[in-house]
Amino acid sequence: MNAGRRSLQPGAAWRKGAALAGCLWAAVVAQAAQAATRPNILLVTADDMAWEHLSIAGCKGVNTPTIDRLARAGVLMRNGFSGAPGCSPSRAALLTGRHVWMNEEAAVHFGGFPAKFPTFADLLIKAGYHVGNTLKSWAPGQWNRHGRTTPPAGPSFNQHTLKPPSPAIHETDYAANFAAFLAKRQPGQPFFFWYGSVEPHRSYDAGRGRRAGKKLEDVKVPAFLPDTPEVRSDFLDYFLEIEWLDTQLGKVIAHLEQSGGMENTLIIFTGDNGMPMVRAKATCYEYGLHVPLVISWPKRIPGGRSVEDPVGFVDLTATILAAAGVKHPYADDPARAPIGRSLLPILTSPRSGLVDPANAFTFAGHERHTLTRYNDVGYPIRALRTPQYL
């Protein structure tokens, strides 16, 4: 009788197995739910652009309806600062989440990218993301010089070209390459894509801005530059390339909307460093580091806000990983850990202005061996930026 009752009761081994199966099933369900909710991520970088040269920022000489639309749908971050005032070092800071002086040879132009520093693109690939980029991600440099076997920003999609309206504008068809990237994504797979514009990098088609109907009087010349017609005309040429970037971004967004992924896509628009003018790019003055920053994520970020908190590139790295639910493998190793803070608490807050006064500062810098001065003479700098002071 007792034996019979025991046969009707689950044994210890059966209960243990059932519990394990239940845990595994719960893990599978949780993983599937996370995969369904993980955001797509679209990173857009201008090549050499100051923060104030957006129409939504009050610049009269430029028209940026696509970026303005993203800012209205999300957050205009008025105090975004690049990791360095030059492309390769700044982009390395963004990819690794570490300040330039922590990135060894990745902190200079035309250097290598040490394999011991995993990038957020590496980690997203391991987490199941479809990853790619078009044209300029980490450059210029030789990423495979120090044991790295894959590009720091993942595979490139550069096969599609177009006939640009100016010889100074690159022939890459950014939007068509994004569409080609999307076509290779598995159903339901989240993606990360880097639209790496090379506009508005020099050189320019001199006088094209004026020929396009732009007006010299719409240029606000910074006090450190001579206010002459030649300087104003140069700004108009620069503005025209910003508008090209904005138009191509509009086409990229159209592909994203057609795919049905807009609602759950974290979009970050910024610049790798400041504008390509004297006392701007390649210096740690305000116009060398202060870059545009717009962040949108319709599913999670309340829109129509303007935030004053200083934000560095290492914070963007932390934000991307946090949004994707990815933990950095060296989070506890000071020699390789990212050091930024996730901006999600600021971005998901309904507040504008200075949202987090306790963390209202960021750092940037320039290494001694990278391009800065005439004849490439070095000039190491470290910078601290608060809401009021540089």
Contacts in CASP RR format, 6 or more apart in sequence:
PFRMAT RR
TARGET T0000
AUTHOR 0000-0000-0000
METHOD contacts of the structure
MODEL  1
MNAGRRSLQPGAAWRKGAALAGCLWAAVVAQAAQAATRPNILLVTADDMA
WEHLSIAGCKGVNTPTIDRLARAGVLMRNGFSGAPGCSPSRAALLTGRHV
WMNEEAAVHFGGFPAKFPTFADLLIKAGYHVGNTLKSWAPGQWNRHGRTT
PPAGPSFNQHTLKPPSPAIHETDYAANFAAFLAKRQPGQPFFFWYGSVEP
HRSYDAGRGRRAGKKLEDVKVPAFLPDTPEVRSDFLDYFLEIEWLDTQLG
KVIAHLEQSGGMENTLIIFTGDNGMPMVRAKATCYEYGLHVPLVISWPKR
IPGGRSVEDPVGFVDLTATILAAAGVKHPYADDPARAPIGRSLLPILTSP
RSGLVDPANAFTFAGHERHTLTRYNDVGYPIRALRTPQYL
10 18 0 8 1.000
34 325 0 8 1.000
35 188 0 8 1.000
35 190 0 8 1.000
36 188 0 8 1.000
37 264 0 8 1.000
38 129 0 8 1.000
38 190 0 8 1.000
38 323 0 8 1.000
38 324 0 8 1.000
38 325 0 8 1.000
39 190 0 8 1.000
39 264 0 8 1.000
39 265 0 8 1.000
39 266 0 8 1.000
39 297 0 8 1.000
39 299 0 8 1.000
39 300 0 8 1.000
39 323 0 8 1.000
39 324 0 8 1.000
40 190 0 8 1.000
40 191 0 8 1.000
40 192 0 8 1.000
40 193 0 8 1.000
40 256 0 8 1.000
40 261 0 8 1.000
40 264 0 8 1.000
40 265 0 8 1.000
40 266 0 8 1.000
41 124 0 8 1.000
41 129 0 8 1.000
41 190 0 8 1.000
41 191 0 8 1.000
41 192 0 8 1.000
41 193 0 8 1.000
41 265 0 8 1.000
41 266 0 8 1.000
41 267 0 8 1.000
41 268 0 8 1.000
41 320 0 8 1.000
41 323 0 8 1.000
41 324 0 8 1.000
42 192 0 8 1.000
42 193 0 8 1.000
42 195 0 8 1.000
42 252 0 8 1.000
42 256 0 8 1.000
42 265 0 8 1.000
42 266 0 8 1.000
42 267 0 8 1.000
42 268 0 8 1.000
43 192 0 8 1.000
43 193 0 8 1.000
43 194 0 8 1.000
43 195 0 8 1.000
43 196 0 8 1.000
43 268 0 8 1.000
43 320 0 8 1.000
44 194 0 8 1.000
44 195 0 8 1.000
44 196 0 8 1.000
44 197 0 8 1.000
44 249 0 8 1.000
44 252 0 8 1.000
44 267 0 8 1.000
44 268 0 8 1.000
44 269 0 8 1.000
44 270 0 8 1.000
45 91 0 8 1.000
45 136 0 8 1.000
45 194 0 8 1.000
45 195 0 8 1.000
45 196 0 8 1.000
45 197 0 8 1.000
45 269 0 8 1.000
45 270 0 8 1.000
45 271 0 8 1.000
45 272 0 8 1.000
46 197 0 8 1.000
46 199 0 8 1.000
46 200 0 8 1.000
46 242 0 8 1.000
46 245 0 8 1.000
46 269 0 8 1.000
46 270 0 8 1.000
46 271 0 8 1.000
46 272 0 8 1.000
46 291 0 8 1.000
46 292 0 8 1.000
47 87 0 8 1.000
47 136 0 8 1.000
47 196 0 8 1.000
47 197 0 8 1.000
47 198 0 8 1.000
47 199 0 8 1.000
47 200 0 8 1.000
47 201 0 8 1.000
47 271 0 8 1.000
47 272 0 8 1.000
48 87 0 8 1.000
48 200 0 8 1.000
48 201 0 8 1.000
48 202 0 8 1.000
48 271 0 8 1.000
48 272 0 8 1.000
48 273 0 8 1.000
48 274 0 8 1.000
48 275 0 8 1.000
48 276 0 8 1.000
48 281 0 8 1.000
49 200 0 8 1.000
49 242 0 8 1.000
49 271 0 8 1.000
49 274 0 8 1.000
49 275 0 8 1.000
49 291 0 8 1.000
49 292 0 8 1.000
50 274 0 8 1.000
50 275 0 8 1.000
50 280 0 8 1.000
50 287 0 8 1.000
50 288 0 8 1.000
50 290 0 8 1.000
50 291 0 8 1.000
50 292 0 8 1.000
51 57 0 8 1.000
51 78 0 8 1.000
51 80 0 8 1.000
51 274 0 8 1.000
51 290 0 8 1.000
51 291 0 8 1.000
51 292 0 8 1.000
51 293 0 8 1.000
52 58 0 8 1.000
52 59 0 8 1.000
52 220 0 8 1.000
53 59 0 8 1.000
53 62 0 8 1.000
53 238 0 8 1.000
53 239 0 8 1.000
53 242 0 8 1.000
53 275 0 8 1.000
53 292 0 8 1.000
54 62 0 8 1.000
54 64 0 8 1.000
54 67 0 8 1.000
54 68 0 8 1.000
54 71 0 8 1.000
54 242 0 8 1.000
54 292 0 8 1.000
55 61 0 8 1.000
55 62 0 8 1.000
55 63 0 8 1.000
55 64 0 8 1.000
55 65 0 8 1.000
55 68 0 8 1.000
56 64 0 8 1.000
56 67 0 8 1.000
56 68 0 8 1.000
56 71 0 8 1.000
56 72 0 8 1.000
56 76 0 8 1.000
57 76 0 8 1.000
57 78 0 8 1.000
57 292 0 8 1.000
59 220 0 8 1.000
59 239 0 8 1.000
60 218 0 8 1.000
60 220 0 8 1.000
61 214 0 8 1.000
61 215 0 8 1.000
61 218 0 8 1.000
61 219 0 8 1.000
61 236 0 8 1.000
61 239 0 8 1.000
62 239 0 8 1.000
62 242 0 8 1.000
62 243 0 8 1.000
63 243 0 8 1.000
63 246 0 8 1.000
64 242 0 8 1.000
64 243 0 8 1.000
64 246 0 8 1.000
65 246 0 8 1.000
66 246 0 8 1.000
66 247 0 8 1.000
66 249 0 8 1.000
66 250 0 8 1.000
66 253 0 8 1.000
67 246 0 8 1.000
67 249 0 8 1.000
67 269 0 8 1.000
67 292 0 8 1.000
67 294 0 8 1.000
70 253 0 8 1.000
70 267 0 8 1.000
70 269 0 8 1.000
70 294 0 8 1.000
70 296 0 8 1.000
71 294 0 8 1.000
71 296 0 8 1.000
71 304 0 8 1.000
72 303 0 8 1.000
72 304 0 8 1.000
73 296 0 8 1.000
73 298 0 8 1.000
73 303 0 8 1.000
73 304 0 8 1.000
74 294 0 8 1.000
74 295 0 8 1.000
74 296 0 8 1.000
74 297 0 8 1.000
74 298 0 8 1.000
74 301 0 8 1.000
74 302 0 8 1.000
74 303 0 8 1.000
74 304 0 8 1.000
74 305 0 8 1.000
75 294 0 8 1.000
75 295 0 8 1.000
75 296 0 8 1.000
75 301 0 8 1.000
75 303 0 8 1.000
75 304 0 8 1.000
75 305 0 8 1.000
75 306 0 8 1.000
75 307 0 8 1.000
75 347 0 8 1.000
76 293 0 8 1.000
76 294 0 8 1.000
76 304 0 8 1.000
76 305 0 8 1.000
76 306 0 8 1.000
76 307 0 8 1.000
77 293 0 8 1.000
77 294 0 8 1.000
77 295 0 8 1.000
77 307 0 8 1.000
77 309 0 8 1.000
77 311 0 8 1.000
78 293 0 8 1.000
78 306 0 8 1.000
78 307 0 8 1.000
78 308 0 8 1.000
79 290 0 8 1.000
79 293 0 8 1.000
79 307 0 8 1.000
79 308 0 8 1.000
79 309 0 8 1.000
79 310 0 8 1.000
79 311 0 8 1.000
79 385 0 8 1.000
79 387 0 8 1.000
80 270 0 8 1.000
80 290 0 8 1.000
80 291 0 8 1.000
80 292 0 8 1.000
80 293 0 8 1.000
80 310 0 8 1.000
80 311 0 8 1.000
80 312 0 8 1.000
80 362 0 8 1.000
81 289 0 8 1.000
81 290 0 8 1.000
81 291 0 8 1.000
81 310 0 8 1.000
81 311 0 8 1.000
81 312 0 8 1.000
81 313 0 8 1.000
81 362 0 8 1.000
81 364 0 8 1.000
81 385 0 8 1.000
82 90 0 8 1.000
82 93 0 8 1.000
82 270 0 8 1.000
82 271 0 8 1.000
82 272 0 8 1.000
82 273 0 8 1.000
82 274 0 8 1.000
82 288 0 8 1.000
82 289 0 8 1.000
82 291 0 8 1.000
82 312 0 8 1.000
82 313 0 8 1.000
82 364 0 8 1.000
83 89 0 8 1.000
83 90 0 8 1.000
83 93 0 8 1.000
83 94 0 8 1.000
83 99 0 8 1.000
83 100 0 8 1.000
83 273 0 8 1.000
83 289 0 8 1.000
83 312 0 8 1.000
83 313 0 8 1.000
83 314 0 8 1.000
83 364 0 8 1.000
83 365 0 8 1.000
84 90 0 8 1.000
84 93 0 8 1.000
84 100 0 8 1.000
84 107 0 8 1.000
84 273 0 8 1.000
84 289 0 8 1.000
84 364 0 8 1.000
84 365 0 8 1.000
84 366 0 8 1.000
84 367 0 8 1.000
84 370 0 8 1.000
85 273 0 8 1.000
85 274 0 8 1.000
85 280 0 8 1.000
85 281 0 8 1.000
85 282 0 8 1.000
85 283 0 8 1.000
85 284 0 8 1.000
85 288 0 8 1.000
85 289 0 8 1.000
85 364 0 8 1.000
85 365 0 8 1.000
85 366 0 8 1.000
86 109 0 8 1.000
86 272 0 8 1.000
86 273 0 8 1.000
86 281 0 8 1.000
86 282 0 8 1.000
86 366 0 8 1.000
86 370 0 8 1.000
86 371 0 8 1.000
87 109 0 8 1.000
87 136 0 8 1.000
87 139 0 8 1.000
87 140 0 8 1.000
87 272 0 8 1.000
87 273 0 8 1.000
88 106 0 8 1.000
88 107 0 8 1.000
88 108 0 8 1.000
88 109 0 8 1.000
88 110 0 8 1.000
88 111 0 8 1.000
88 138 0 8 1.000
88 139 0 8 1.000
88 140 0 8 1.000
88 141 0 8 1.000
88 370 0 8 1.000
89 100 0 8 1.000
89 103 0 8 1.000
89 106 0 8 1.000
89 107 0 8 1.000
89 108 0 8 1.000
89 109 0 8 1.000
89 365 0 8 1.000
89 366 0 8 1.000
89 367 0 8 1.000
89 370 0 8 1.000
90 100 0 8 1.000
90 272 0 8 1.000
90 273 0 8 1.000
90 313 0 8 1.000
91 137 0 8 1.000
91 138 0 8 1.000
91 139 0 8 1.000
91 272 0 8 1.000
92 100 0 8 1.000
92 103 0 8 1.000
92 106 0 8 1.000
92 107 0 8 1.000
92 113 0 8 1.000
92 138 0 8 1.000
92 152 0 8 1.000
93 99 0 8 1.000
93 100 0 8 1.000
93 103 0 8 1.000
93 313 0 8 1.000
93 314 0 8 1.000
93 317 0 8 1.000
94 313 0 8 1.000
94 314 0 8 1.000
94 316 0 8 1.000
94 317 0 8 1.000
95 119 0 8 1.000
95 120 0 8 1.000
95 121 0 8 1.000
95 138 0 8 1.000
95 152 0 8 1.000
95 153 0 8 1.000
95 317 0 8 1.000
96 102 0 8 1.000
96 103 0 8 1.000
96 106 0 8 1.000
96 117 0 8 1.000
96 118 0 8 1.000
96 119 0 8 1.000
96 120 0 8 1.000
96 317 0 8 1.000
96 338 0 8 1.000
97 120 0 8 1.000
97 313 0 8 1.000
97 314 0 8 1.000
97 317 0 8 1.000
97 318 0 8 1.000
97 338 0 8 1.000
97 339 0 8 1.000
97 340 0 8 1.000
98 117 0 8 1.000
98 314 0 8 1.000
98 337 0 8 1.000
98 338 0 8 1.000
98 339 0 8 1.000
99 314 0 8 1.000
99 339 0 8 1.000
99 363 0 8 1.000
99 364 0 8 1.000
99 365 0 8 1.000
100 107 0 8 1.000
100 364 0 8 1.000
100 365 0 8 1.000
100 366 0 8 1.000
100 367 0 8 1.000
101 107 0 8 1.000
101 365 0 8 1.000
101 367 0 8 1.000
101 382 0 8 1.000
102 339 0 8 1.000
103 114 0 8 1.000
103 117 0 8 1.000
104 114 0 8 1.000
104 117 0 8 1.000
105 111 0 8 1.000
105 112 0 8 1.000
105 113 0 8 1.000
105 114 0 8 1.000
105 145 0 8 1.000
105 146 0 8 1.000
106 112 0 8 1.000
106 113 0 8 1.000
106 114 0 8 1.000
106 117 0 8 1.000
106 138 0 8 1.000
107 367 0 8 1.000
107 370 0 8 1.000
108 367 0 8 1.000
108 369 0 8 1.000
108 370 0 8 1.000
109 140 0 8 1.000
109 141 0 8 1.000
109 370 0 8 1.000
109 371 0 8 1.000
110 140 0 8 1.000
110 141 0 8 1.000
110 142 0 8 1.000
111 141 0 8 1.000
111 142 0 8 1.000
111 145 0 8 1.000
112 141 0 8 1.000
112 142 0 8 1.000
112 143 0 8 1.000
112 145 0 8 1.000
112 146 0 8 1.000
113 138 0 8 1.000
113 141 0 8 1.000
113 142 0 8 1.000
113 143 0 8 1.000
113 144 0 8 1.000
113 145 0 8 1.000
113 146 0 8 1.000
113 148 0 8 1.000
113 152 0 8 1.000
114 146 0 8 1.000
114 147 0 8 1.000
114 148 0 8 1.000
115 146 0 8 1.000
115 147 0 8 1.000
115 148 0 8 1.000
115 149 0 8 1.000
116 336 0 8 1.000
117 336 0 8 1.000
118 328 0 8 1.000
118 329 0 8 1.000
118 330 0 8 1.000
118 336 0 8 1.000
119 152 0 8 1.000
119 153 0 8 1.000
120 317 0 8 1.000
120 320 0 8 1.000
120 321 0 8 1.000
120 326 0 8 1.000
121 131 0 8 1.000
121 132 0 8 1.000
121 152 0 8 1.000
121 153 0 8 1.000
121 154 0 8 1.000
121 192 0 8 1.000
121 194 0 8 1.000
122 150 0 8 1.000
122 152 0 8 1.000
122 154 0 8 1.000
123 321 0 8 1.000
123 326 0 8 1.000
123 328 0 8 1.000
123 329 0 8 1.000
124 131 0 8 1.000
124 192 0 8 1.000
124 320 0 8 1.000
124 324 0 8 1.000
124 326 0 8 1.000
125 131 0 8 1.000
125 154 0 8 1.000
127 324 0 8 1.000
127 325 0 8 1.000
127 326 0 8 1.000
128 189 0 8 1.000
128 190 0 8 1.000
129 189 0 8 1.000
129 190 0 8 1.000
129 191 0 8 1.000
129 192 0 8 1.000
129 324 0 8 1.000
130 181 0 8 1.000
130 184 0 8 1.000
130 185 0 8 1.000
130 186 0 8 1.000
130 189 0 8 1.000
130 190 0 8 1.000
130 191 0 8 1.000
130 192 0 8 1.000
131 153 0 8 1.000
131 154 0 8 1.000
131 155 0 8 1.000
131 191 0 8 1.000
131 192 0 8 1.000
131 193 0 8 1.000
132 153 0 8 1.000
132 154 0 8 1.000
132 155 0 8 1.000
132 156 0 8 1.000
132 157 0 8 1.000
132 181 0 8 1.000
132 191 0 8 1.000
132 192 0 8 1.000
132 193 0 8 1.000
132 194 0 8 1.000
133 153 0 8 1.000
133 154 0 8 1.000
133 155 0 8 1.000
133 156 0 8 1.000
133 157 0 8 1.000
133 193 0 8 1.000
133 194 0 8 1.000
133 195 0 8 1.000
133 196 0 8 1.000
134 156 0 8 1.000
134 157 0 8 1.000
134 158 0 8 1.000
134 172 0 8 1.000
134 174 0 8 1.000
134 177 0 8 1.000
134 178 0 8 1.000
134 181 0 8 1.000
134 193 0 8 1.000
134 194 0 8 1.000
134 195 0 8 1.000
134 196 0 8 1.000
135 156 0 8 1.000
135 158 0 8 1.000
135 170 0 8 1.000
135 172 0 8 1.000
135 174 0 8 1.000
135 177 0 8 1.000
135 196 0 8 1.000
135 197 0 8 1.000
135 198 0 8 1.000
136 196 0 8 1.000
136 197 0 8 1.000
136 198 0 8 1.000
137 151 0 8 1.000
137 152 0 8 1.000
137 153 0 8 1.000
137 154 0 8 1.000
137 156 0 8 1.000
137 194 0 8 1.000
137 196 0 8 1.000
138 151 0 8 1.000
138 152 0 8 1.000
138 153 0 8 1.000
143 151 0 8 1.000
143 152 0 8 1.000
153 194 0 8 1.000
157 177 0 8 1.000
157 178 0 8 1.000
157 180 0 8 1.000
157 181 0 8 1.000
158 172 0 8 1.000
158 177 0 8 1.000
159 177 0 8 1.000
159 180 0 8 1.000
160 172 0 8 1.000
160 173 0 8 1.000
160 176 0 8 1.000
160 177 0 8 1.000
160 180 0 8 1.000
161 171 0 8 1.000
161 172 0 8 1.000
161 173 0 8 1.000
162 171 0 8 1.000
162 172 0 8 1.000
162 173 0 8 1.000
162 176 0 8 1.000
163 171 0 8 1.000
164 170 0 8 1.000
164 171 0 8 1.000
164 244 0 8 1.000
165 244 0 8 1.000
166 205 0 8 1.000
166 208 0 8 1.000
166 240 0 8 1.000
167 205 0 8 1.000
168 203 0 8 1.000
168 204 0 8 1.000
168 205 0 8 1.000
168 208 0 8 1.000
168 237 0 8 1.000
168 241 0 8 1.000
169 199 0 8 1.000
169 241 0 8 1.000
169 244 0 8 1.000
170 198 0 8 1.000
170 199 0 8 1.000
172 198 0 8 1.000
174 195 0 8 1.000
174 196 0 8 1.000
174 197 0 8 1.000
174 248 0 8 1.000
174 249 0 8 1.000
174 251 0 8 1.000
174 252 0 8 1.000
175 248 0 8 1.000
175 250 0 8 1.000
175 251 0 8 1.000
175 252 0 8 1.000
175 254 0 8 1.000
175 255 0 8 1.000
178 193 0 8 1.000
178 195 0 8 1.000
178 252 0 8 1.000
178 255 0 8 1.000
178 256 0 8 1.000
179 255 0 8 1.000
181 191 0 8 1.000
181 193 0 8 1.000
182 191 0 8 1.000
182 255 0 8 1.000
182 259 0 8 1.000
185 191 0 8 1.000
190 324 0 8 1.000
192 320 0 8 1.000
192 324 0 8 1.000
195 248 0 8 1.000
195 249 0 8 1.000
195 252 0 8 1.000
197 245 0 8 1.000
197 248 0 8 1.000
197 249 0 8 1.000
199 241 0 8 1.000
199 242 0 8 1.000
199 244 0 8 1.000
199 245 0 8 1.000
200 238 0 8 1.000
200 239 0 8 1.000
200 241 0 8 1.000
200 242 0 8 1.000
200 244 0 8 1.000
200 245 0 8 1.000
200 275 0 8 1.000
200 276 0 8 1.000
201 241 0 8 1.000
201 276 0 8 1.000
202 276 0 8 1.000
204 234 0 8 1.000
204 237 0 8 1.000
204 238 0 8 1.000
204 240 0 8 1.000
204 241 0 8 1.000
205 237 0 8 1.000
206 233 0 8 1.000
206 234 0 8 1.000
206 237 0 8 1.000
207 233 0 8 1.000
207 236 0 8 1.000
207 237 0 8 1.000
208 237 0 8 1.000
208 240 0 8 1.000
209 233 0 8 1.000
209 236 0 8 1.000
209 237 0 8 1.000
209 239 0 8 1.000
209 240 0 8 1.000
210 216 0 8 1.000
210 233 0 8 1.000
210 236 0 8 1.000
212 236 0 8 1.000
212 240 0 8 1.000
214 236 0 8 1.000
214 239 0 8 1.000
214 240 0 8 1.000
215 236 0 8 1.000
216 229 0 8 1.000
216 232 0 8 1.000
216 233 0 8 1.000
216 236 0 8 1.000
218 236 0 8 1.000
219 231 0 8 1.000
219 232 0 8 1.000
219 235 0 8 1.000
219 236 0 8 1.000
221 227 0 8 1.000
221 231 0 8 1.000
221 232 0 8 1.000
221 235 0 8 1.000
222 277 0 8 1.000
222 287 0 8 1.000
224 278 0 8 1.000
224 279 0 8 1.000
224 287 0 8 1.000
225 231 0 8 1.000
225 277 0 8 1.000
225 278 0 8 1.000
225 279 0 8 1.000
234 277 0 8 1.000
238 275 0 8 1.000
238 276 0 8 1.000
249 269 0 8 1.000
253 262 0 8 1.000
256 262 0 8 1.000
256 265 0 8 1.000
262 298 0 8 1.000
263 298 0 8 1.000
263 299 0 8 1.000
264 297 0 8 1.000
264 298 0 8 1.000
264 299 0 8 1.000
265 297 0 8 1.000
265 298 0 8 1.000
266 295 0 8 1.000
266 296 0 8 1.000
266 297 0 8 1.000
266 319 0 8 1.000
266 320 0 8 1.000
266 323 0 8 1.000
267 294 0 8 1.000
267 295 0 8 1.000
267 296 0 8 1.000
267 297 0 8 1.000
268 293 0 8 1.000
268 294 0 8 1.000
268 295 0 8 1.000
268 316 0 8 1.000
268 319 0 8 1.000
268 320 0 8 1.000
269 292 0 8 1.000
269 293 0 8 1.000
269 294 0 8 1.000
269 295 0 8 1.000
270 291 0 8 1.000
270 292 0 8 1.000
270 293 0 8 1.000
270 294 0 8 1.000
270 316 0 8 1.000
271 291 0 8 1.000
271 292 0 8 1.000
271 293 0 8 1.000
272 291 0 8 1.000
273 281 0 8 1.000
273 282 0 8 1.000
273 288 0 8 1.000
273 289 0 8 1.000
273 291 0 8 1.000
274 280 0 8 1.000
274 281 0 8 1.000
274 287 0 8 1.000
274 288 0 8 1.000
274 289 0 8 1.000
274 290 0 8 1.000
274 291 0 8 1.000
275 281 0 8 1.000
275 287 0 8 1.000
275 288 0 8 1.000
277 287 0 8 1.000
279 285 0 8 1.000
279 287 0 8 1.000
280 287 0 8 1.000
280 288 0 8 1.000
281 287 0 8 1.000
281 288 0 8 1.000
282 288 0 8 1.000
282 366 0 8 1.000
282 371 0 8 1.000
282 372 0 8 1.000
282 373 0 8 1.000
283 366 0 8 1.000
283 372 0 8 1.000
283 381 0 8 1.000
284 364 0 8 1.000
284 365 0 8 1.000
284 366 0 8 1.000
284 381 0 8 1.000
284 382 0 8 1.000
284 383 0 8 1.000
285 390 0 8 1.000
286 390 0 8 1.000
289 364 0 8 1.000
289 383 0 8 1.000
289 385 0 8 1.000
289 390 0 8 1.000
293 311 0 8 1.000
295 301 0 8 1.000
295 319 0 8 1.000
295 343 0 8 1.000
295 347 0 8 1.000
296 303 0 8 1.000
297 323 0 8 1.000
297 347 0 8 1.000
300 344 0 8 1.000
300 347 0 8 1.000
300 348 0 8 1.000
301 347 0 8 1.000
301 348 0 8 1.000
302 348 0 8 1.000
302 349 0 8 1.000
302 350 0 8 1.000
305 350 0 8 1.000
305 351 0 8 1.000
305 352 0 8 1.000
306 352 0 8 1.000
306 353 0 8 1.000
307 346 0 8 1.000
307 351 0 8 1.000
307 352 0 8 1.000
307 353 0 8 1.000
307 354 0 8 1.000
307 355 0 8 1.000
308 353 0 8 1.000
308 354 0 8 1.000
308 355 0 8 1.000
308 387 0 8 1.000
309 346 0 8 1.000
309 353 0 8 1.000
309 354 0 8 1.000
309 355 0 8 1.000
309 356 0 8 1.000
309 359 0 8 1.000
309 360 0 8 1.000
309 387 0 8 1.000
310 360 0 8 1.000
310 361 0 8 1.000
310 362 0 8 1.000
310 385 0 8 1.000
310 386 0 8 1.000
310 387 0 8 1.000
311 343 0 8 1.000
311 362 0 8 1.000
312 340 0 8 1.000
312 362 0 8 1.000
312 363 0 8 1.000
312 364 0 8 1.000
314 338 0 8 1.000
314 339 0 8 1.000
314 340 0 8 1.000
315 340 0 8 1.000
315 341 0 8 1.000
315 342 0 8 1.000
315 343 0 8 1.000
315 362 0 8 1.000
316 343 0 8 1.000
317 338 0 8 1.000
317 340 0 8 1.000
318 338 0 8 1.000
318 340 0 8 1.000
318 341 0 8 1.000
318 342 0 8 1.000
318 343 0 8 1.000
319 342 0 8 1.000
319 343 0 8 1.000
319 344 0 8 1.000
319 347 0 8 1.000
321 327 0 8 1.000
321 328 0 8 1.000
321 338 0 8 1.000
321 342 0 8 1.000
322 342 0 8 1.000
322 344 0 8 1.000
323 342 0 8 1.000
323 344 0 8 1.000
328 337 0 8 1.000
328 338 0 8 1.000
330 336 0 8 1.000
330 337 0 8 1.000
331 337 0 8 1.000
331 338 0 8 1.000
341 359 0 8 1.000
345 356 0 8 1.000
346 355 0 8 1.000
346 356 0 8 1.000
349 355 0 8 1.000
354 360 0 8 1.000
354 387 0 8 1.000
360 386 0 8 1.000
360 387 0 8 1.000
361 384 0 8 1.000
361 385 0 8 1.000
361 386 0 8 1.000
362 384 0 8 1.000
362 385 0 8 1.000
363 382 0 8 1.000
363 383 0 8 1.000
363 384 0 8 1.000
363 385 0 8 1.000
364 382 0 8 1.000
364 383 0 8 1.000
364 385 0 8 1.000
365 381 0 8 1.000
365 382 0 8 1.000
365 383 0 8 1.000
366 372 0 8 1.000
366 379 0 8 1.000
366 380 0 8 1.000
366 381 0 8 1.000
367 380 0 8 1.000
368 378 0 8 1.000
368 379 0 8 1.000
368 380 0 8 1.000
369 378 0 8 1.000
370 378 0 8 1.000
372 378 0 8 1.000
372 379 0 8 1.000
373 379 0 8 1.000
383 390 0 8 1.000
384 390 0 8 1.000
END
